[in-house]
Amino acid sequence: MLLTIDVGNTNTVLGLFDGETLVRSWRVKTDARETADEIALKFRGLLADAPSVHGIALCSTVPSVLHEMRVVLQRYFADVPHVIVEPGVKTGVPILTDNPKEVGADRIVNTLAAHVLYGGPAIVVDFGTSTNLDVVSARGEFLGGALAPGIEISLDALASRAAQLRKVELVPPRAAIGKNTVEALQSGMVLGFAGQVDGLVRRIASELVGIEDGAAAAAQVRVIATGGLAPVVIPESHTITHHDPDLTLHGLRLVYARATPR
């Protein structure tokens, strides 16, 4: 079994693969203060009734957690081959940006998974702590993209800075015209973010395929949504074509297969 670990700013997602099949997955909170021993204890609890792990693939956007994860691998999984996605690891993804080393490992992993599983050109929309739009060429190259504040942190910021506003459940409102504060916030958050994504997708697709009409350009691009908050926005979006909640885990599986000797 291959254990894949995606450490994000808010959540850490683990997946257990039997070949190409994801057989188990878990989502836990990311705590940048946890020690290696605490992380290992958590993981061992999750894997207690799972088959033996014969390989591990890891990516992290949190440097402090990545440091502790290295200790976890050395101390508790010393006999298990592992791959950490970082500069120098063979992913097979050409990074066509000004500074390839500053691109997050999760974005590269998502690019690989999108190209292999869905083809290209493609745009991956990752709804997490930030909303990432990653652009994938027809040849599987990472071309760059767009970054925006995520839905939850935007709502948190609004609630903390506006005295009469508060956090609300992230569900679609009855209508775009909110009749009360809750519905108005839901309209701005859910419908607003759907509009943001659709607008960016159309602009990016227009540049990507060379068609001025953004809607026509978007129709020629695969738009894959992933991340914990994707189900909130997908029903309100006009450009998202696929939903793959396990895209990053599959990307880690693909990286492991490419980076380890057979």
N, C-alpha and C positions, 0 to 999 in steps of 0.2 A: 504493500500500500504506500502511496505517495501522500504526504501531508503538505498541503499548501497553506501559507500564512500570509495574509494581507493586513499589515498594520497601518491603519489610517489614523487621522487626528482624533476622530470621535470613537470609532469602533474598530475592533480587530476581528477579521473574518477568517475562519479556518475551514478547510475542505479536505476530505479524504477521498482519494481517487483509487479505483481499481482499474488499471489501464486508462482508458479515456472516459470512464464512467465516474461521475461524482456520486459517491454512495452516502456520504454524511457531510453535514456542514454545521458550523456553529458561529454565532455572532456574540461577542462580548465587548464590554466597554474598554477603551484604551485608557490606561492610566500611566502617564509619563513618570509618575513617582514610584512605580512598582520596581522591586528588585528582581534580579534574575531568579532567585529562589521562589519568590511569590508567583512569578509568571509560570515557572515550571510546575508549581503545585496546581495552578489553575488548569494548565494544559493536561497534566496527568489525570486530573479529575474528569475532564471532558473525554479523554481517550481511554478511560478505564475499561470500558466494555467494547472497545474497537479492536479490529485486527492489528497485528504488529505493523509498525511503520518501518519501511525499508528505504525511504528517501524523503527529503524535506526541501521545499522551495519557498523562499521568503522574500517579500519586499516590504519596505517600510518608508513612510513619509515623516516619521518622528525620530530624529537622531538619538535622543536619549533612550528610547525604547529599543532602537536598533542596536545600541551598545549593549544593553542588557540581554537582548536576544542572542547576540554572539556568545555571551557567557552561557546562556541556556544551552545552546547547541554544543559548546565545548564540554560543559559539565554533565549534562543529562542525556545528550544524544551523540556522544563522542564516536560511537561505532556506526552511526547512520550517515551516509553520504548526503551532503546538502549543497544547495546553491542559494546565494544571496544576490539578488538583482542589484547591481551597482556598476559603476564604470569599469570596463574591462571584461565583464561577463558577456559571453556570446549569446545574443538574443536573435540575431539575424535581422534586426530592424535598423536600417540606416536613419540617423537622426539629422535632418536637414534644418537645423536651427543655428543661430549665431553662437550659442554656447551649449553644446550637447550635454555637458556635465551638470548643468543646472536643471535639466528636465527630470521631473519626478519619476522614480522607478515604476510607480503604478501606471503612469501614462504610457510608458514604453510597453509594459506588459499588456495593457488594454489594446494598444495598437497591433501588437502581434496577434492577439486573440481575434480581434475584429477582422484582420486580413485573412487569417487562416480559416476562420469559421464562416465569414460572411462575404469575403471578397472586397474589392474596392472599385472606385474610391468610396471612402466611408468617413463618417463623423461619429465619434464616440462621445456621448453626453453622460458624464458621470456625476450623479447627484449625491454629493457627500457634504462634508464640512464646507468645501467650496464646490461650485458648479464648474466642472471642467469640460471644455469642448476640444477634443483631440482630433486632428485632421490626418487622415490616412490616404496616401496616394494609391493609385491602381496597382503600383508595384510593392506596396507594403511599407513605404517610407513614412516616417513621422515628419510632418511638414510644419508643425506648430499648432496654434489654436487660440483659444480664448479662456480666460479665467474670470470668474465672478463670485461674489459672496454666496454662500449656500443659503437655502431657504431658512433653516433653523437659526443660523447665526444672524440672519437679517431680521427675523422676527424677534430674537432675543435683544438685538440692539435697539429696535424700535420700542419694545416694551420697557427697556431700561432708560431710554432717553425721553420718552413722552409720558407725562404723568398720568394721563387718562386712558392710556392704551395698555393692553395686557397680552400675554401669550394666549393663543387660541388653538383649538384642534385644527390640524392641517387637512381639511376636507374641502371639496368644491362647494361654493356658496349656491344658494338657489338661483341667483342671477348675478350678473356683473355689477348691477346697481345694488349695493348693499343697503338694506333697510335698517340696519343697526350696526353697532360697532364691531361685533363679532363677524357678521357677514361682510362688512367693508374690509376688515383685515384679511379674511379668507379670500376675498376677491383680489386684493392687492398681492397677496402671497402666492396663491395657487394659480389664478389666471394670469397674474402679472409675470410670474416666472415662466409659465408656458409661452406667453407672448415674447418674453426675452429670448428664450431658447429658439422659438420659431424664427424670430428676426435675425438672430446670429447665424442660424443654420442656413437661411436663404442667402445672406451676404457671403458666408464662407463658401457655400456651394457655387455661387456665381463666380467667385474667384477660382475655385477649384476646377470647374469644367469649362470656364470661359463663355458662359451664357449670361447676358445682362439681366434677363428675367429671372429673379431669384426663385420664384415658385417653380418654374420650369427646370432650373438648375437643380433644385432640391430633389425633384422627382428622379434625377439620375444618380443620386447618391444614397447609399445605405446609411441610415441614421439609427444608431444602436444606443439605447438607454440602459444604464446600469446604475448601481448605487442604491442605498437604502431608501431614499426618498423618491426614486423614479416612479413607483406606482401612483404617487400623489399627482404628478404632473402629466403622465402619459395620456390619460383620457382627455385632457384639455389641449393637447398639442396636435398640430396639423402636419408636422414634419417627421416626427419619430416613426420609424418603420419597424423596428425590432426592440424587444425587451429581453435582456439577458442579465439576470441578477448575479450570475456566477461568472461573468466575463473575466474578471481579474483572476479568479482561481484557475480558470482554464488557461489563461495566459501564463500563469506560473507553471502549470503542468507542461506547457509547450516549451517554456524556457528551460526547464529541468531536462527535458528530453534532448534539447539541442546542446546543452552545456555539459552534460555528463557522458562519459564514454560508455558505449554499449558492450 
